[in-house]
Amino acid sequence: MTDIDRPAPDRTIYLMLRMKPPWVFIDEIRRFVESFCACACPGQGREAQLALAVHELMQNAIPHARDGHVDLVLEVEPSAERVSVEVSNPCTDEEYAALSARVAAMYAEPDALKSYLRAMKESPSTTRGGLGLPRIRFESQLDIRTARKGDRVTVEASGPLHPPPLAVVGGRHA
């Protein structure tokens, strides 16, 4: 790899995508993000976690997009040791209230693993949904925030470029 091919260690790297998404693209976007992150922050081992976050956030956004578009912004800031994933989509007042309540309930439990396990227990295996945000918070080690602007909601998942290894029962997960 030549210097022109290598990302500058102090330069923020962005991926921006706008689409009117059908479900068929979600897995492809996940693979693309994983590859993008491997190039944007080589050797950081963060690509699978960020791809998971994008995948989960896109799965949440697509059903609410209706005829609108979904925006994805992935930001890698090596000099600030920070990563951020933002997904925005059209959103009604009721949808935003429900989302805000889910995020508040998730953070009512300060321990991300306990929150994730509670969500797994409370989400029936016969229905879809309910696990994505707690999964991002625990597995991707990212904090979740929501913001509303006009008729759109943005869900941001952000955190350190180098998170500590996950401590799990029976060992550690890097």
N, C-alpha and C positions, 0 to 999 in steps of 0.2 A: 504494500500500500504506500503510495507516495504522499507527501505532505498535503498536496491539494485534495487528495481523497480522504484524508483523515480529519474527523471533526476537531475543531479547535477546543482545547480543554476549558477555556474560559468563555466560550460563546454559547448563548442559549440556542437550543435547537427546537424548532417547532414542526409539528405536523398538523395541518388543518384540512378538514374534509367537510363538505356539505353535500347532503344527498337526500333524495326522496326514497327512503329505504324500503325495499322488500326484505322479508326475513332471510332470504337466500344468501344475502351478503354478510350476515353477522359472523359466521365462521371464517370467511375470507378476510374480513377486517381484522379479526383476532390474529390470524397468521401474519398478515401484513404488518400490524403493529409490533408483533414479536420480532419480526425481521428488522423493522425500522429501528427498534430500541437496541437490538444487538449491534447495529451500525452506529447509532447516535451515542450510545454510552457503552462501548465495548469493554468487556471484562467486569462489568458491574453486577451481572447476574440478576438484573431487575426486569429483564424483558418478559418473562412469563407472568410475573406479578402485574405488570402494567397492561399486558395483553388481556389478562383476566379482568382487570378493572374496566377496560374499554368494552370488552365483551358483555359484561354484566350491565354496564350503564346503557349500552346500545339496546340490549334486550328490554330494558325498562322504557327507553325512549320511543322505540319504534311503534308500539301499540297506541301511543298517545299522539303520534305525529299526524295521524289522519291524512289529509292531503297536503300537509306542510312538510317542511324539511327538518332534518336533524343535523346539527352542527357538532363536530368533534374537534377539539383542540388538545393536543398533547404537547406538553412543554417539558423539556429536560434542561435544567440549569446546572451544569457541572460546577461552576464557580460558587454557587449558592448551596450546592449539595441538595438540590430539591427537584422533585418531579411533580407534575400536575396533569390531571386528565379532566377535561370539562366536556360535558355533553349537554346540549340544550335542544329543546323541542317545544312545540305548542303545548299549552297547559290551561285547563279551566281552573276556576277558583276552587272547585271541589277537589280536583286532582291535586292541586298544590297543597291544600289543607291536609289531605290524606298523606301526601309525601312528607310534609313537615311533621306530622304526628308520628309517622314511622321512624323518622330520623331521631326525633326527641325520645321516643321509646327505646330505640337502640342505644342512645347515649345515656339513658337512665341507668344502665349497667356500665360502669367505668371499664370493666375488664372486657376487652374485645372478644376473647375466646368464649367467655361465659355468655356474652350477648349472642354470639353466633350459635352456640349450642342451644340456647333458649329459642332462637328463631327456628332452628331445625326441629325442635320438639313441638313448637306451636304451629308449624306449617304442615298441613296435611300432605301426605305423599301423593295424594290423588289430584291435587291442584297445583297449578304453576304459579310461581312468584313467592315473594316474601323472604328469600334468602340472599339475594344479590348484594344489597348494601352491607349487611353484616359480614358477608363473605369477603367483600372488598376491604372492609375495615380490618378484619383479622388476617386473611391470607395475603392480601396485597400490602398490608401495613400502611394504609392510607386513611387520612381523616376525611370525613364526608361533610360537605356544606351544600346548602341549597340557596338559590337566589331567584327572585322573580322580577322580571322586567317586561311590562306590558302583558302580552298574552303568552309569554314564553317562560319556561323554567330552565335554570342551569343547575346541574348537579356537578359539583367539583369534588374530586378525590385527589388529595395532595399529601405529600410527605417527603421524608428524606430519600436522597438518592441511594444512600447506604444504610438501610435499616438494620437493626440488630437481628441476629438469627432468632427465629421463632422458638420460643420455649414451649414444648408440648409434652404431654404425659408420655413417659417412656423414652425421652431423649430430646434432641434439638433438631429443628428443621432449618436448613440454610436456604 
